Amino acid sequence: MNIEHKVLNFINYRVKKLEFVLNENYKPSKQGVDIQPKLEKSVRDIAPEQFEIVLSFSIESNDSFPFSIFVELAGLFSAKTSTIEDKSIAYKKAAAILFPYLRSIVSAITVQTGIPPLIIPVVNIEKLFEEEKS
């Protein structure tokens, strides 16, 4: 994809679903917590040059974790693409643009609950989703 000639526009984002449940049975331990987050991506074409990326982040609570959380964030994008390969690249770039918003929302929600905040580390989203496909 020749980036000088292709345009990807981030139109907006919205939280589609947000759920936080405190685990009242959680007892902190000296070993810390074992986090098993789940991150998923889906794409929906809306119009010939417009699409929606949905990123979902979740952690299911068990006795060794203080809470469960689910965030579903949708971003609306437009892209002028001429090939399937260009479209695939636009989807990857769009997910990478949306990911910092997801990180911020998760951190903000957890910091407001009175427990130590969960800060999702910076990751290469494009590479992460490529590795999952393999």
N, C-alpha and C positions, 0 to 999 in steps of 0.2 A: 504494500500500500504506500503510495507516494503521499506523505503527510501534508505537503504543501498544497495539494490539490483536493484533499478530502477535508470535510468539516464535520466535527462532532460537537454538538451543542447540548449542554446540561440545562434543561428547562426548569425542573424543580424536583423536590422530593417530598415524601410524606410518610409518616409512620402508619402502617396499615394495621399492625397489631402490637401490643405491648403488654406483657404480663410479668409480674414480679411476685414471688411468694416466698416469704421468710420461713425458714425451717426452724420451728420452735424447739425441735428435739436436738438441734446441733450443739455439740460440745466441742469447743476448740481443743486441739491437741498440739503438742510440741512439734510434731512432724509436719505441721502445716496441712494444706488441703491438696487433693489431687483433682485438678480441673480437667474435665473432658468436654470441652465445648464442641458444638456442631455448627458448621457454617455451610449454608447452601445458597445456590444461585439459580434463578430461573429467568427466562427471557420471554417476553410476549410482544410480538409485532402489533402495533396499533394502526399504523398507516404505512404506505410505501416508504416514507422517510422518517418514521417515528416509531420508537419502541420503549418498552418499560423493562427495567431490570429490577428484580426483587431479590434482596439479600435477607436471609433469615439466620439469626444467631440464637442458639439456645444452649442452656446448661440445665440438665435435669438434676433435681435435688435428691440426695440420699443422706444417710446419717452422717456422712463425712464431709458434707458441704453445707454452708450456711443458708443457701437460698437456691431457688430455681428462677430462671429468667428466659423469656422468649421475646425477641424483637424481630418484627418483619418490616423492612424498610423498602419502599419502592421509589425508584428514580425514573423520571421521564426524560428521554433524550431524543434528539433528532440527529440524523446522519445522512450525508449524501454519499451513498456507496453505489458502486457499479457492479461489483462481483460478490459472490458468496464469501470469498476470502476477506474482502474489505468489510463486509457485514460482521463476520466473525471477529475481526480485529476491533471493530467499533464496540461490539458487546464486551470484549475483554477490557478495553479502555474505560468504558462506562462503569463497569463493576469496580475498577480501581478508583475512579472518581467518587463513587458512592461510599466506599468502605470507610473513609475517615468520618463520615457522618454517623455511620453505625457505631464506630468506636466511641465517638463523643456521646451518643445517646446512652449506651451501656454504662459508661463511666458516670454520667450525670445521674442516672437513675440509682445506681448503687451508692454513690456518695450521699444522696439525699435520704437514704434509709437508716442512717446511723450505724452502719457497719463499715469495715474497711472497703474502699471502692475497688471494683474490678476494672483494671485498665488493660484492654486488649492490646497486645503488642502490635507494632507495625509489621505487616507481612506483605510480601509480594503477591497480591491477589491473583494477578494474571498467571503467575507460575503455580500458585496453589491449585487453582482450578484446572490447569493443564495436567498437573500431576495426578489429580483425582480421576481424570478421564483415562489415564494410562492403566 
